[in-house]
Amino acid sequence: MTEEIKDQCQDPTQSITIDLPCPLAERVERYAKKNGTDVAAVLIEALDGFLRKQG
């Protein structure tokens, strides 16, 4: 994380609202329920994994 971005986010979390296509939202909800977690955790893990692969 660059110093500029780090300075903008004093809190280690930030709220972002996105609109997902209904079929994707349903898949995420099913996955979360099946794995005993919540939707936010699934989305965080998926986004983190995707971004790590991008370098």
C-alpha positions, 0 to 999 in steps of 0.5 A, spaced: 500 500 500 502 506 498 503 511 503 498 516 500 493 511 500 495 509 507 494 516 509 487 516 506 484 510 510 486 511 517 481 505 519 483 499 517 476 497 513 473 501 508 465 501 506 464 500 499 457 499 496 457 495 489 451 492 485 452 485 483 448 481 478 443 477 481 445 470 479 452 472 482 449 474 488 445 468 489 452 464 488 456 468 493 450 467 498 450 459 497 457 459 497 457 463 504 451 459 507 455 452 505 461 454 508 458 457 514 461 464 513 458 471 511 457 474 504 462 479 506 468 474 507 467 471 501 467 477 497 473 479 501 477 473 499 475 472 492 477 479 491 484 478 495 485 472 491 484 475 484 488 481 486 494 477 488 494 473 481 494 480 478 501 482 481 
